[in-house]
Amino acid sequence: MNFSFKFIHAADIHLGSMLNVYDEKIEDTDPFKNAVYDAFERIVDYALKFKVKFLLISGDLYDRDSKSIRANSFFNFQCKRLLEEDINVYIIAGNHDPFVGKREVFKLPDNVFICDSEKCSEFYIKDRDSKVIARVYGNSYRSKFDSRKLYNSYNPPEDFIFNIAMLHTELNSNNANYAPCTLENLKSKSGIDYWALGHIHKCKIINKSNPIIAYSGVPQGRDIGEEGMGGCLLVEVDEKSNASINFLPVSSIVWKKVEIDINEDIEKEPENLSELISFIEERAQRSIDKIDYIPCQIQKDINLNNIIKGYAVRWIIKGRGSIKSVFEEVEDNVEDIIKESLNSRFMNYYPFIYTDSIDVRLERVLDIEKLRSSNNVIREIYELSDAALKEDNLKKDIMNVFGQVWEKNYDDENINYLKIQLNRDNFEEIIRKARELVIYKLMEDS
Ligand SMILES: [Mn+2]
């Protein structure tokens, strides 16, 4: 007969990293400066509040191998809070903090255990009567890239004890850099009940049961590529070894992309910069209030309003209008002017709205519907560009003529900064702009 217990699965804390806001005034102030630390402190608060048995960190606890003294002492301080309540912390090293065990600046608190990098470590979780109720397995990265099939080293004995495996992996057998494996590999590995994954920065329950396979994601996003509320997973295992999972939100700053369509209301269409700024302002509050993507059920009694201090937003301004010419004709950086104006107003709100960037995708005024129905060439351009966005074969052909400056198959964690990463968003934007340019040139000439 087993006993019920709770644990927290966290990963990719990246202590020591900063939020990527390119604004010194903002970067060095609270809550931006401390957001990554605050996120971890909240995880520890949750561990104490929900009286978990242990905390798992599935890699990338630190952002860098040469970790900061501040990050290290902060981590130790937080773990000592857990030590007082007999909560252990089990850690694997990921690609950002390989070899973590050998380079501790301070003596680790007695409740912190770092998995070996040369073999799979095994820990026994015991109840008050010293009866084993679960096992935790983990194998740390040896270096920045680790091409070993680490999952193969996790081999629990066959019995009825709940086994948890921590693994830092991309879950991609084609990329040898990050402990290559497939979903099938993990599913078919016998004896593991819960795969606590790290590396992918978005929380995701990949397999709901037999075994559970989940990424807890990054607790605090550092840039617009890490959108949405981050957190960790609270797992409760009952007497029959059934696990239920709830999301524990922790990000004090939530990154968000918000689309603004200037054609949304014809009567209010902005015609100059002040009107455009008011237009964005009017929509700002409304779009921020919409609940962000949450991967699974949030633990009850948690109020998101107590967690979020503010939003860091990229405004994507779309639509057709004469305002487009303002962005083309003036020498100033119009985006910066809009950004300053929005920040001077919304940084004082609670929660604040920080404008991180403005992505202008405005188009010139053209009656496209009319042109499409009356002009065969334009209709064909539309059909072709629509196909380019939808059909994979055509997409591949087009990408081949994009030129070498674009990187088609890139690795987020190993970016070649001499090239531009061609993501879906970029691809769509290029097609859309090309279409716009061709049509405009045709109109000009005719
Ligand atoms: Mn990471």
Boltz pocket constraint, residues with backbone or C-beta under 6 A from the ligand:
constraints:
  - pocket:
      binder: B
      contacts: [[A, 12], [A, 59], [A, 60], [A, 94], [A, 96], [A, 199], [A, 200], [A, 201]]
      max_distance: 6.0
